[in-house]
């Protein structure tokens, strides 16, 4: 796999899919701070900035890698790509994001970017 496959998963989508298992089948969306910590070097401000790019063309590869790491998305993993692709083909409602305290301020604008793309 090469980095071109990442173009199928734009930054807002990768950010919206950033989640952890809660209990059972439940999941919880990662906060911007959790993504920044998991990235190993991005700031919360940079996470928010990268989340709003509609494609990866202007994102340096190092930042794209850190962003994906923080979002727990591995573009080289067929399992991650298949999971994201299947979710998007299922007319996603992003229900797990709607329960997040930052739904309206953080996630709703990103979901709109995804749907407009």
N, C-alpha and C positions, 0 to 999 in steps of 0.2 A: 504494500500500500504506500502511496506517496501522499504528500500534503494536499494534493488536489481534491482528495475525498473530503477534506475538511470543508470545502466550499458547499457541500450538501447540507451542512449544519452551521448556519450563521451564528454569530455571537449571541444574539438575543435568545435563540433556541437553546444553545448550550447553557446559557445562564438560567433559563427557566427550567431546564432539566436537572439542575444542581440540587440534589436532595440526598437525604440519608433515611435509612429505615428507622421508624420509630418503634412500634411494637406490632407483632403479627405482620399483616400486609400493609399497614399504615406507613406512610412516608411523611417526612417533614422537609420543607424547602430550606436550603442553606441561606443564611443571611449574607449580605455583602462582606461583612467582617469575616465570617467563616470561610468564604471563598478566598479572600485576601490572605488569610492565615495559611490555608491549604495550598496557595499558589507558590509559597516560598519566596515572595519578594514583591508582589504587587500591593499597592495601597488600596484602601477601600474606595478612594476617589477614582483610581485607575480602573478598578473592577467596574464601577458604574459607567465610566467613560467607554470602556471596551464593550460593555453590554449593549450599547446603543448603536454600534456599527452594524450596518445591514449586510456587510460581507467582510471577508478577511483581507481584502486587497491592500489596505493601508495599515494593517497591524503587523508589526515586526514578528518574525517567527518565534523569537524568544518570548515575547509577551503572549503570543497565541498559545504557546506551550504552557506557560505559567497559568494563564487563564483557564485552559482546559484542565490542568492538574487541579486547580482550586475548585473547579466545578465537578470534579470527579468524572470527567469524560475523556476517554482515551480514543482519539480518532484512529489509532492503529488497531484497536480492538474490534473485531467483527461483532462481538457480542454487544458492545456499547453502540456501535453504528446500527446494528439490527434493531436493538431496543428503541433507539431514538426514531429510526425510520418507521417502525411499526406503530409507535405512539402517534407520530404525525399522520400516518395513513388512516388512523382510526377516528378522525375528526376530533382532535383533542379539545377537552374542555378545561384542562389545567385545574381540576377540582382541588388538588392538594395545595395549590397556590392561593386559591380564593379564601382559605382559612388562615392565611399568613397575615400578621398584623400590618405588613407593608404591601398588601395586595394592590391598593389603589395608587400608592406613590411609586412603587418599584416595579411590580410585576405586570399590572394591567397595561402600562405603556409598552412594555416589551412584548406582550402577547399581541398587541395591536401591530407592532412592527413585524412580527412573524406572519400574521395573517395578511398584511398588506404586501408582503414580499412575493 
